[in-house]
Amino acid sequence: MSQFAYVARDLKGQKITGVLDAGNPREATSQLAALNLFPIEVKVADPRAAAAAKSTLAKAKVSGQVMATFYAQMASLLRSGVPMLRSLTVLSQQSTDATLSAVLTEIKGRVEEGEPLGQAMSRYPRVFSDMGVNMTRAGAEGGFLEDALERVGVFTELQEDLKGRTVSALAYPIFLFGVGSIVISILLVFFVPKFDKMFDRLRDRGEMPWVTDALLSFSRMLQSYGWLLLIAAVVAIVMFRVRLSSEAGKEWADRVKLKIPVLGGILMNLAVARFCRVLGTLLGNGVPILKSLDISRSATGNRLLSRSIADASENIRSGDSLASPLRASGHFPLTVVEMISVAEESNSLDTVLPEIADSLEKRTFRRLDLFVRMLEPVMLLVMAMLVMLVVLALLVPVIRSSTAM
């Protein structure tokens, strides 16, 4: 078997490059055709180029919706008795996502060589989440791989549904904010300065309202230093993104998210619901609680909650209960902690935890819908008040001038 570098186009006409293993160029071309790729060039790969291509593929990203479909189809094929290698081949050929097709082809090759599926998946961290990899490993070791993959698919689908609902709900408020900001900026830069000389007499007599004076000063600053302010804003955004890319920055962001009024509580409840659902699924399939906690903490998506769960795992190792350290962390709702405590006493965590997740998600989705519905009128009100402030700040001196005459 040799490695062949290829340049091809997918069904959408996008150019795709990569490396695959084949016996000869004709076999490599056949593999590309099976992946719904139209080869432009196929040649024996230079070892350094092959390594670079594999490194690029390891950094590739696939949408959550595509991954949810993959997990569901993989679980269905395995449950129907289709061997794993055959399942990977079928899914790589049927996938409409060229990146996922290439990744699955590589995973199939690794599994064929004896590498466990979970370990092969872990080589592509931007395609397979930590939770997906860990659930796959646990499912393969515990003999419930089909159920594990199906649960990851359902979880990924829920995440994408939540993301879609949030984006669609916030689209109009964000549009209002953008339009309002543009209107106010135009007023301050082009309209307000025309009143500056008109108000010189009022300023000389000391009768200029402080709001109008502040507005005119701010307008002059925008005219003189607007480009500098814009550059400073861009630099600040870039530095902020660099900061967030570090581990300390991500932890800071997770802490800030939980402290946002209203929205912080919603995010925390959704993270706790994800934790309860994954933990309940693992316990229900016989995975030991320490391993279940280690896997389920990656499902929270929040480093503070993940650390609290890790502390709980250490306490359990020392013989303590699960509820006590979760209560001490202060990050878990008291009602959830109490239900976990009762479930521990009755040895029914595997059935109670999914029920907690269902209840918490229903309540949280209602709060999220209410929050979004309230956000639209609030944004309209804020924009209207800002525009009115600008108008009144200019009208009041005009009225005073006309009455004084």
C-alpha positions as CSV (number, residue, x, y, z in Angstrom):
1,M,0.0,0.0,0.0
2,S,1.3,3.5,-0.9
3,Q,0.1,7.0,0.0
4,F,-1.3,9.0,-2.9
5,A,-1.8,12.8,-2.7
6,Y,-4.9,14.0,-4.6
7,V,-6.6,17.1,-5.8
8,A,-10.3,16.7,-6.4
9,R,-13.6,18.5,-6.5
10,D,-16.7,17.6,-4.5
11,L,-20.4,17.7,-5.6
12,K,-20.5,21.4,-4.8
13,G,-17.5,22.2,-7.0
14,Q,-15.2,23.0,-4.1
15,K,-11.5,21.9,-4.4
16,I,-10.4,19.2,-1.9
17,T,-6.9,18.1,-1.2
18,G,-5.7,15.1,0.9
19,V,-3.9,11.9,1.1
20,L,-5.2,8.3,1.0
21,D,-3.8,4.8,1.0
22,A,-4.1,2.6,-2.1
23,G,-2.3,-0.1,-4.1
24,N,-2.0,2.0,-7.3
25,P,-3.3,5.2,-8.8
26,R,-6.3,3.5,-10.4
27,E,-7.4,2.2,-7.0
28,A,-6.9,5.6,-5.5
29,T,-9.1,7.1,-8.2
30,S,-11.8,4.5,-7.5
31,Q,-11.7,5.4,-3.8
32,L,-12.2,9.1,-4.7
33,A,-15.1,8.2,-6.9
34,A,-16.7,6.2,-4.1
35,L,-16.4,9.3,-1.9
36,N,-18.3,11.4,-4.6
37,L,-15.1,13.3,-5.4
38,F,-14.0,14.0,-8.9
39,P,-10.2,13.6,-9.2
40,I,-8.2,16.4,-10.8
41,E,-4.7,15.0,-10.0
42,V,-3.6,11.8,-8.2
43,K,0.1,11.1,-7.6
44,V,2.4,9.3,-5.2
45,A,2.6,11.5,-2.1
46,D,5.9,13.0,-0.8
47,P,6.2,11.8,2.8
48,R,6.4,15.4,4.1
49,A,3.5,16.5,2.0
50,A,1.5,13.5,3.2
51,A,2.2,14.4,6.8
52,A,1.2,18.0,6.2
53,A,-2.1,16.8,4.6
54,K,-2.9,14.5,7.5
55,S,-2.1,17.4,9.9
56,T,-4.5,19.6,7.9
57,L,-7.2,17.0,8.0
58,A,-6.8,16.6,11.8
59,K,-7.6,20.3,12.1
60,A,-10.6,20.1,9.8
61,K,-14.1,20.9,11.2
62,V,-17.5,19.4,10.4
63,S,-20.8,21.0,11.3
64,G,-22.8,19.6,14.3
65,Q,-25.8,18.7,12.1
66,V,-23.6,16.5,9.9
67,M,-22.1,14.8,12.9
68,A,-25.5,14.2,14.5
69,T,-26.6,12.4,11.3
70,F,-23.3,10.4,11.3
71,Y,-23.8,9.2,14.8
72,A,-27.4,8.2,14.2
73,Q,-26.6,6.3,11.0
74,M,-23.5,4.6,12.5
75,A,-25.6,3.4,15.4
76,S,-28.4,2.2,13.1
77,L,-25.9,0.2,10.9
78,L,-24.2,-1.4,13.8
79,R,-27.5,-2.3,15.4
80,S,-28.6,-3.9,12.1
81,G,-25.6,-6.2,12.3
82,V,-23.4,-4.5,9.7
83,P,-19.7,-4.9,10.7
84,M,-17.9,-1.8,11.8
85,L,-15.5,-1.6,8.9
86,R,-18.3,-2.0,6.4
87,S,-20.3,0.7,8.3
88,L,-17.4,3.2,8.1
89,T,-17.0,2.5,4.4
90,V,-20.7,3.0,3.7
91,L,-20.9,6.2,5.6
92,S,-17.7,7.6,4.0
93,Q,-19.2,6.9,0.6
94,Q,-22.6,8.3,1.4
95,S,-21.6,11.4,3.3
96,T,-22.2,14.7,1.4
97,D,-19.5,16.3,3.5
98,A,-16.1,15.8,1.8
99,T,-14.1,16.4,5.0
100,L,-16.1,13.8,7.0
101,S,-15.7,11.4,4.1
102,A,-11.9,11.8,4.1
103,V,-11.8,11.5,7.9
104,L,-13.9,8.3,8.0
105,T,-11.7,6.8,5.3
106,E,-8.7,7.4,7.5
107,I,-10.5,6.1,10.6
108,K,-11.4,3.0,8.7
109,G,-7.8,2.4,7.8
110,R,-6.7,2.8,11.4
111,V,-9.4,0.5,12.7
112,E,-8.5,-2.1,10.1
113,E,-4.9,-2.0,11.5
114,G,-6.3,-2.8,15.0
115,E,-6.7,0.7,16.5
116,P,-9.9,1.1,18.7
117,L,-12.6,3.3,17.2
118,G,-12.5,5.7,20.0
119,Q,-8.7,6.2,19.8
120,A,-9.0,6.7,16.0
121,M,-11.7,9.3,16.5
122,S,-9.6,11.2,19.1
123,R,-7.1,12.0,16.4
124,Y,-9.6,14.5,14.9
125,P,-10.6,16.7,17.9
126,R,-12.3,19.3,15.7
127,V,-14.6,16.7,14.2
128,F,-15.3,14.5,17.2
129,S,-16.0,16.1,20.6
130,D,-14.4,14.9,23.8
131,M,-17.8,13.6,24.9
132,G,-18.3,11.8,21.6
133,V,-14.9,10.1,21.9
134,N,-15.3,9.2,25.5
135,M,-18.8,7.8,25.0
136,T,-17.6,5.7,22.1
137,R,-14.7,4.3,24.2
138,A,-17.1,3.5,27.1
139,G,-19.6,2.0,24.7
140,A,-17.0,-0.2,23.0
141,E,-15.6,-1.4,26.4
142,G,-19.0,-1.9,28.0
143,G,-20.7,-3.6,25.0
144,F,-23.2,-0.8,24.3
145,L,-21.5,1.0,21.4
146,E,-24.8,1.3,19.4
147,D,-26.6,2.9,22.4
148,A,-23.6,5.2,23.1
149,L,-23.4,6.4,19.5
150,E,-27.2,6.9,19.4
151,R,-27.1,8.9,22.6
152,V,-24.2,11.1,21.3
153,G,-26.3,11.7,18.1
154,V,-29.3,12.7,20.1
155,F,-27.2,15.0,22.3
156,T,-25.5,16.6,19.3
157,E,-29.0,17.1,17.6
158,L,-30.3,18.8,20.8
159,Q,-27.2,21.1,20.8
160,E,-27.7,22.1,17.2
161,D,-31.4,22.6,17.8
162,L,-30.6,24.9,20.8
163,K,-28.0,26.8,18.7
164,G,-30.4,27.2,15.8
165,R,-33.2,28.4,18.1
166,T,-30.9,30.9,19.8
167,V,-29.4,32.3,16.6
168,S,-32.8,32.7,14.9
169,A,-34.3,34.3,18.1
170,L,-31.4,36.7,18.5
171,A,-31.1,37.6,14.8
172,Y,-33.8,40.4,15.0
173,P,-32.5,42.0,18.2
174,I,-28.9,42.0,16.7
175,F,-30.3,43.5,13.5
176,L,-32.0,46.2,15.5
177,F,-28.8,46.9,17.5
178,G,-26.8,47.2,14.3
179,V,-29.2,49.5,12.5
180,G,-29.7,51.6,15.6
181,S,-25.9,51.9,16.0
182,I,-25.5,53.0,12.4
183,V,-28.3,55.6,12.7
184,I,-26.9,57.1,15.9
185,S,-23.3,57.1,14.4
186,I,-24.6,59.0,11.3
187,L,-26.4,61.5,13.5
188,L,-23.3,62.1,15.7
189,V,-20.8,62.4,12.8
190,F,-22.8,64.2,10.1
191,F,-25.9,65.8,11.7
192,V,-25.0,67.0,15.2
193,P,-21.8,69.1,14.1
194,K,-24.0,71.4,12.1
195,F,-25.5,72.7,15.3
196,D,-22.2,73.6,16.9
197,K,-21.9,77.2,15.6
198,M,-25.6,77.7,16.1
199,F,-25.1,77.2,19.8
200,D,-22.1,79.5,20.3
201,R,-24.2,82.3,21.7
202,L,-25.8,80.0,24.3
203,R,-22.4,78.6,25.2
204,D,-20.9,82.1,25.7
205,R,-23.9,83.1,28.0
206,G,-23.4,79.8,29.9
207,E,-27.0,78.7,29.1
208,M,-25.9,75.6,27.1
209,P,-27.5,72.5,28.6
210,W,-24.8,70.1,29.8
211,V,-26.3,67.2,27.8
212,T,-26.1,69.2,24.6
213,D,-22.5,70.3,25.4
214,A,-21.5,66.7,26.1
215,L,-23.1,65.5,22.9
216,L,-21.3,68.2,20.8
217,S,-18.0,67.4,22.4
218,F,-18.5,63.7,21.7
219,S,-19.4,64.4,18.1
220,R,-16.3,66.5,17.7
221,M,-14.2,63.7,19.1
222,L,-15.7,61.2,16.7
223,Q,-14.9,63.6,13.8
224,S,-11.3,64.1,14.8
225,Y,-10.4,60.7,16.2
226,G,-13.0,58.4,14.6
227,W,-10.4,56.4,12.7
228,L,-8.2,56.0,15.7
229,L,-11.1,54.8,17.8
230,L,-12.0,52.3,15.0
231,I,-8.5,51.0,14.9
232,A,-8.3,50.8,18.7
233,A,-11.6,48.8,18.7
234,V,-10.3,46.4,16.1
235,V,-7.1,45.9,18.0
236,A,-9.0,45.4,21.2
237,I,-11.2,42.7,19.6
238,V,-8.2,40.9,18.2
239,M,-6.5,40.9,21.6
240,F,-9.7,39.7,23.2
241,R,-10.0,36.8,20.8
242,V,-6.3,35.9,21.4
243,R,-6.9,36.0,25.1
244,L,-10.0,33.8,24.8
245,S,-8.0,31.2,22.8
246,S,-5.8,30.5,25.9
247,E,-6.9,28.1,28.6
248,A,-7.0,30.9,31.2
249,G,-9.1,33.0,28.9
250,K,-11.6,30.2,28.2
251,E,-12.0,29.6,32.0
252,W,-12.5,33.4,32.5
253,A,-15.2,33.4,29.7
254,D,-16.9,30.4,31.3
255,R,-17.0,32.2,34.7
256,V,-18.4,35.4,33.1
257,K,-21.1,33.5,31.2
258,L,-22.5,32.1,34.5
259,K,-22.6,35.6,36.0
260,I,-24.6,37.3,33.2
261,P,-28.1,38.2,34.6
262,V,-30.9,35.9,33.5
263,L,-28.8,34.4,30.7
264,G,-26.2,33.0,33.1
265,G,-28.8,30.9,34.9
266,I,-30.1,29.6,31.6
267,L,-26.6,28.5,30.5
268,M,-25.9,26.9,33.8
269,N,-29.2,24.9,33.8
270,L,-28.6,23.7,30.3
271,A,-25.0,22.6,31.2
272,V,-26.3,20.7,34.3
273,A,-29.0,19.1,32.2
274,R,-26.4,17.8,29.7
275,F,-24.3,16.4,32.6
276,C,-27.3,14.6,34.2
277,R,-28.4,13.1,30.9
278,V,-25.0,11.7,29.9
279,L,-24.2,10.5,33.5
280,G,-27.6,8.8,33.7
281,T,-27.0,7.1,30.3
282,L,-23.6,5.8,31.3
283,L,-24.7,4.5,34.7
284,G,-27.7,2.8,33.1
285,N,-25.4,0.9,30.8
286,G,-23.3,-0.3,33.7
287,V,-20.3,2.0,33.4
288,P,-18.6,2.6,36.9
289,I,-19.5,5.9,38.5
290,L,-16.0,7.3,38.5
291,K,-15.5,6.7,34.8
292,S,-19.0,7.9,34.1
293,L,-18.2,11.2,35.9
294,D,-15.0,11.6,34.0
295,I,-16.9,11.2,30.7
296,S,-20.0,13.3,31.6
297,R,-18.1,16.3,32.9
298,S,-16.9,17.0,29.3
299,A,-20.6,17.3,28.3
300,T,-21.1,20.4,30.4
301,G,-19.2,22.6,28.1
302,N,-18.2,24.8,31.1
303,R,-14.8,24.5,32.8
304,L,-16.1,25.6,36.2
305,L,-18.8,23.0,36.3
306,S,-16.3,20.4,34.9
307,R,-13.9,21.2,37.8
308,S,-16.7,20.8,40.3
309,I,-17.6,17.4,38.9
310,A,-13.9,16.4,39.0
311,D,-13.8,17.4,42.7
312,A,-17.0,15.3,43.2
313,S,-15.2,12.4,41.6
314,E,-12.3,12.7,44.0
315,N,-14.7,12.8,47.0
316,I,-16.5,9.6,45.8
317,R,-13.1,8.0,45.5
318,S,-12.7,8.8,49.2
319,G,-16.0,7.3,50.1
320,D,-18.2,10.5,50.1
321,S,-21.5,10.9,48.3
322,L,-22.0,12.6,44.9
323,A,-24.5,15.2,46.1
324,S,-22.3,16.7,48.9
325,P,-19.4,18.2,46.7
326,L,-22.0,19.3,44.0
327,R,-23.8,21.2,46.7
328,A,-20.6,22.7,48.1
329,S,-19.6,24.0,44.6
330,G,-22.5,26.4,44.4
331,H,-22.9,25.8,40.7
332,F,-25.7,23.2,40.8
333,P,-29.4,24.2,41.6
334,L,-30.4,23.0,45.1
335,T,-33.4,21.1,43.7
336,V,-31.1,19.1,41.4
337,V,-28.7,18.4,44.3
338,E,-31.5,17.2,46.6
339,M,-32.9,14.9,43.9
340,I,-29.5,13.5,43.3
341,S,-29.1,12.9,47.1
342,V,-32.4,11.1,47.3
343,A,-31.6,9.0,44.2
344,E,-28.2,8.0,45.7
345,E,-30.0,6.8,48.9
346,S,-32.4,4.7,46.8
347,N,-29.8,3.5,44.4
348,S,-31.7,4.9,41.4
349,L,-29.3,7.5,39.9
350,D,-29.5,5.8,36.4
351,T,-33.3,6.5,36.2
352,V,-33.6,9.8,38.1
353,L,-30.8,11.6,36.3
354,P,-32.5,11.5,32.8
355,E,-35.7,12.7,34.5
356,I,-33.9,15.6,36.0
357,A,-32.4,16.5,32.6
358,D,-35.9,16.4,31.0
359,S,-37.4,18.6,33.6
360,L,-34.5,21.0,33.7
361,E,-34.5,21.4,29.9
362,K,-38.2,22.0,29.7
363,R,-38.1,24.8,32.3
364,T,-35.0,26.3,30.8
365,F,-36.3,26.4,27.3
366,R,-39.4,28.2,28.5
367,R,-37.2,30.8,30.3
368,L,-35.0,31.1,27.1
369,D,-38.1,31.8,25.0
370,L,-39.4,34.4,27.5
371,F,-35.9,36.0,27.6
372,V,-35.8,36.3,23.8
373,R,-39.3,37.6,23.6
374,M,-38.5,40.3,26.2
375,L,-35.2,41.2,24.5
376,E,-36.8,42.5,21.3
377,P,-39.0,45.3,22.9
378,V,-36.1,46.2,25.3
379,M,-33.8,46.7,22.3
380,L,-36.4,48.8,20.5
381,L,-36.9,50.9,23.7
382,V,-33.2,51.4,24.2
383,M,-32.6,52.4,20.6
384,A,-35.6,54.8,20.7
385,M,-34.4,56.4,23.9
386,L,-30.9,57.0,22.5
387,V,-32.3,58.6,19.3
388,M,-34.7,60.7,21.4
389,L,-31.8,61.8,23.6
390,V,-29.9,63.1,20.6
391,V,-33.0,64.9,19.2
392,L,-33.9,66.5,22.6
393,A,-30.3,67.5,23.3
394,L,-30.5,69.5,20.0
395,L,-34.1,70.8,20.2
396,V,-34.0,72.1,23.8
397,P,-31.3,74.8,23.0
398,V,-33.1,75.7,19.8
399,I,-36.3,76.3,21.7
400,R,-34.4,78.3,24.3
401,S,-32.8,80.5,21.6
402,S,-36.1,81.2,19.9
403,T,-37.9,82.1,23.1
404,A,-35.0,84.3,24.2
405,M,-35.4,86.3,20.9
